[in-house]
Amino acid sequence: MSAALALTIFLVAFFFIATEKANKVKVVLVAAGLMAVFGLVPGSEVFYSEHAGIDWNVIFLLFGMMIIVGIVKQTGVFDYLAIWAAKKARGRPYRLMVMLMAITAIASPFLDNVTTIMLVAPVTIVVCNRLRIAAQPYLIAEVLASNIGGAATLIGDPPNIIIGSRAGLTFTDFLVHMAPIVAVVFVVFVLLTKVLFRKSFQYNAEHVEAVMALQERRAITDPAMLRRCLIVFAGVVAGFGLHSVLHLDPAIVALVGAGVMLLVTRADVNDVLAEVEWPTLTFFMGLFVMVAGLVHTGVIETVGTWAVSAFDDNYFAAATALLFGSSVLGAFFDNIPYVATMTPVVEGMVAEIPDAGTGRALWWSFALGADFGGNGTAVAASANVVALGIAARAGHKISFWQFTRYGIVVTLVSTAMAWGYVWLRYF
């Protein structure tokens, strides 16, 4: 009974989010409240259990990076990068999109895809405003590229961190097993964008000439402040890369970096806090509680266990089920809590397999499905939600279905390619 009620609340809320019949923040707050009121998520676990409540690591990582981005923005560096990118692409829309996607995909494996989007999205909006073109296609393409690129390493996507910790997989393991297929998928995606966004490539010679005449160095309003910001940001990036050595969560690194940057730049705290995407953070908290209702009542685990047990000793079929099942479920339930819930199920499966190599193949299938499934819908991954929040704040609103219709295509293509890769490499 409780499982049915949790699933009903989730599906009704998802309907309102998808159709945009009500503000998504209001929807998730009501749905989260109902989950708690009906006891589908114990009150204590809403705030104190990362696997069955709000994941504060994600919330504070986003909060810290929003503060950092808000301070860096005051230096004018985003305008500088936007003008530089537009001039390098000579205002050609597809060339500009490829450049922005490449920067995003290269940075995501090392900064994590959420951080990358928070840095690249403001630049994208500025350059699109300069060229008088719609920013939505470029932002969507960047998010999809970020989710693809982030799959390549242990720290590139939050689900990978969870899987790596549970399965005992190292940074090198992810690089060796995930990076090859990620590189191929990204190349195919770049070619695919020329078809997917073909109606959005508008070229206006007059606006391009105006941008080409700009001197990007003049966009830097405070060089001294920028230098201090870059030093602190370099430390934050180093902290992200060494988090497994330092035993510090990325959220702690981001918060410390934000505090240090506030101190060394003497930025006005009120101005910086005004740049924080509070609706986005609130939406995440509500979404985590919604999914926690499905976790606590056993909905996700039941589906996952059923899918796994249906294939008995046919390990390739099990890998296929994990790959496609994770891609589908991760697209609708947010891949972070989904992976946290399903990881013990996969661990139990792997423990029953006598061959260690085959067991690893199941882990890679699980990781690829969850990572690529993050492109499936507008709420499938943290980077998606963050990008939509930034876009809405800048006046370039992206609807749920505007994002999802592209995300579904990319998810299907990337998952199919991943399936071929798993078959050829491990079976």
KAZI-V785553 format. One record per pair of residues at least 12 apart in sequence whose C-alpha atoms are under 8 Angstrom apart, sorted by the first residue. I is the first residue (numbers start at 1). J is the second residue. Records with the same first field share a line. If there is no record, write none. Layout:
I: J + J
This chain:
2: 40 + 297
3: 294 + 297 + 298 + 299
6: 35 + 40 + 293 + 294 + 297
7: 294 + 299
9: 31 + 34 + 35
10: 31 + 290 + 291 + 294
13: 27 + 28 + 31
17: 400
18: 400 + 401
19: 400 + 401
20: 399 + 400
24: 283
25: 279 + 280 + 282 + 283 + 286
28: 283 + 286 + 287 + 290
29: 283 + 286
31: 286 + 290
32: 286 + 287 + 289 + 290
35: 289 + 290 + 293
40: 293 + 296 + 297
41: 53 + 289 + 292 + 293 + 296
46: 289 + 292
51: 292 + 337 + 340 + 341
52: 288 + 289 + 291 + 292 + 293 + 295 + 296
53: 288 + 289 + 292
54: 285 + 286 + 288 + 289
55: 285 + 288
57: 249 + 250 + 251
58: 251
59: 251 + 281 + 284 + 285
60: 251 + 252 + 254 + 255
61: 250 + 251 + 252 + 254 + 255
62: 114 + 115 + 251 + 281
63: 255 + 276 + 281
64: 251 + 254 + 255 + 256 + 257 + 258
65: 115 + 118 + 254 + 255 + 258
66: 118 + 275 + 276 + 277
67: 258 + 272 + 273 + 275 + 276
68: 257 + 258 + 261
69: 118 + 119
70: 272 + 273 + 275 + 276
71: 229 + 261 + 262 + 267 + 272
72: 226 + 229
74: 221 + 222
75: 220 + 221 + 222 + 223 + 225 + 226
76: 219 + 220 + 221 + 222
77: 219 + 220 + 226
78: 122 + 123 + 126
79: 123 + 126 + 127 + 216 + 219 + 220
80: 216 + 217 + 218 + 219 + 220
81: 123 + 216
82: 123 + 124 + 126 + 127
83: 127 + 211 + 212 + 214 + 216
84: 216
85: 99 + 127
86: 127 + 211 + 212
87: 211 + 212
90: 208 + 212
91: 131 + 203 + 208
92: 203
93: 201 + 202 + 203
94: 194 + 201
97: 138 + 141
98: 190
100: 120 + 124 + 138 + 142
101: 141 + 142 + 145 + 146 + 190
102: 145
104: 116 + 117 + 120 + 142 + 145 + 146 + 149
105: 142 + 145 + 146 + 147 + 148 + 149 + 150 + 186
106: 149
107: 149
108: 146 + 147 + 149 + 150 + 156
109: 149 + 150 + 151 + 152 + 153 + 154 + 155 + 156 + 157
110: 150 + 153 + 155 + 156 + 240 + 241
111: 155 + 156 + 237 + 240 + 241
112: 150 + 155 + 156 + 157 + 158
113: 146 + 147 + 149 + 150 + 156 + 157 + 383
114: 382 + 383 + 386
116: 146
117: 142 + 143 + 146 + 383 + 386 + 387
118: 386 + 387
121: 139 + 142 + 387 + 390 + 391
122: 390
124: 138 + 139
125: 391 + 394
130: 207 + 211
131: 204 + 207 + 208 + 211
132: 207
133: 202
134: 200 + 396
135: 396
136: 391 + 396 + 397 + 398
137: 197 + 200
139: 387 + 391
140: 403
141: 193
143: 375 + 383 + 384 + 387
144: 375 + 407 + 410
145: 186 + 189
146: 383
147: 371 + 372 + 374 + 375 + 383
148: 182 + 185 + 186 + 371 + 372
149: 182 + 183 + 186
150: 371
151: 178 + 179 + 182 + 367 + 368 + 371 + 372
152: 174 + 175 + 178 + 179 + 180 + 182
153: 171 + 172 + 174 + 175 + 178 + 179
154: 170 + 171 + 174 + 175
155: 171 + 240 + 241
157: 371
158: 336
159: 335 + 336 + 339 + 340 + 367 + 370 + 371
160: 367 + 371
162: 339 + 340 + 343
163: 339 + 343 + 363 + 367
166: 343 + 347
167: 347 + 363
177: 364
178: 364 + 368
181: 417 + 418 + 421
185: 414 + 417
189: 410
196: 406
225: 265
228: 261 + 264 + 265
229: 261 + 265
232: 257 + 260 + 261
233: 257
235: 257
236: 253 + 254 + 257
239: 253
240: 253
277: 389 + 390
279: 389
280: 385 + 386 + 389
288: 337
291: 333 + 334 + 337
292: 337
295: 341
300: 338 + 341 + 342
301: 341 + 342 + 345
304: 325 + 342 + 345
305: 345
307: 321 + 322 + 325
308: 321 + 322 + 349
315: 358
316: 423 + 427
318: 362
319: 361 + 362 + 365 + 366
320: 365 + 419
322: 362 + 365 + 366 + 369
323: 365 + 366 + 367 + 368 + 369 + 370 + 415 + 419
324: 369 + 415
325: 369
326: 366 + 369 + 370 + 373
327: 368 + 369 + 370 + 371 + 372 + 373 + 374 + 376 + 411 + 415
328: 373 + 376
329: 373
330: 369 + 370 + 373 + 374 + 376 + 380
331: 373 + 374 + 375 + 376 + 377 + 379 + 380 + 381
332: 376 + 377 + 379 + 380
333: 379 + 380
334: 374 + 379 + 380 + 381 + 382
335: 370 + 371 + 373 + 374 + 380 + 381
336: 381
339: 370
346: 362 + 363 + 366
350: 362
357: 426
358: 426 + 427
361: 422 + 426
364: 422
365: 418 + 419 + 422
368: 415 + 418
369: 415
372: 411 + 414 + 415
373: 411 + 415
374: 411
375: 404 + 407 + 408 + 410 + 411
376: 404 + 407 + 408 + 410 + 411
377: 400 + 401 + 403 + 404 + 405 + 407 + 408
378: 400 + 401 + 403 + 404 + 407
